[in-house]
């Protein structure tokens, strides 16, 4: 008598169902975010040292150019105009070097162990991307406090603050995955550090963080339109300060850019573990 094959375990079927995959992704993202918060709790010196640069931009650059009135901002005080740009810059500088941590995990053997687990590669990359967003949010909170101390007129609307937090997380996720992608190409901490330093300032200066798009030369305006940081700054400025902004477009651009980079970084992640 032939025996019918046993049905697969319910847990296994659930794991490979869409609901199971989504649950696994959310659990992984939550775990990685908790790890980042634990790192910040145990090492507050990094948070303090990373606060120095945005504080200098706001206190020195911002207050000086506010007195000069050299940059037209359409009636918005320059310090108010600058603060969202510096907030986006601080998040960029945190996320763009996240690939170094992935290379360290490879050297320590952690990455190879993660890749042999049932967790999809996309879930691992997404978890790291949103963990970078959590770290960037903590940094953004510090920048907001400094801006308020300097008298910047930021909104108190909780929905707009929540929207700004979402924008910061999406922008950080994109640049984190860009860093992981670069790590999968160069495979070296030293090379990645050099590339990261080489692209951060061009990304910053080719955005609308320091000056309006209208005052840029034509070629720089073209670069600005394909720079994800510009859409992050525009959305943050519209939400926090109240300047005109294409919020829907900015959100869609950042969401699509983050999704594309998560896919690219997921494809290159196994190359790091070889």
Buried (B, 14 or more C-beta within 10 A) or exposed (E): EEEEEEEEEEEEEEBEEEEBBEEBBEEBBEEBBEBBBEBBEEEEEEBEEBBEEBBEBBBEBBBEBBEEEEBEBEEBBBBBBBBBBBBBBBBBBBBBBBBBBBBEBBEEEBBBEBBEEEBBBBBBBBBBBBBBBBBBBBBBBBBBEBBEEBEBBBBEEEEBBEBBBBBBBBBBBBBBBBBBBBBBBBBEBEBBBEBBEEBBEEBBEBBBBBBBEEEBEEEBBEBBEEBBBBBBBBBBBBBBBBBEBEBEEBBEBBBEBBBEBBBBBBBBBEEBBE
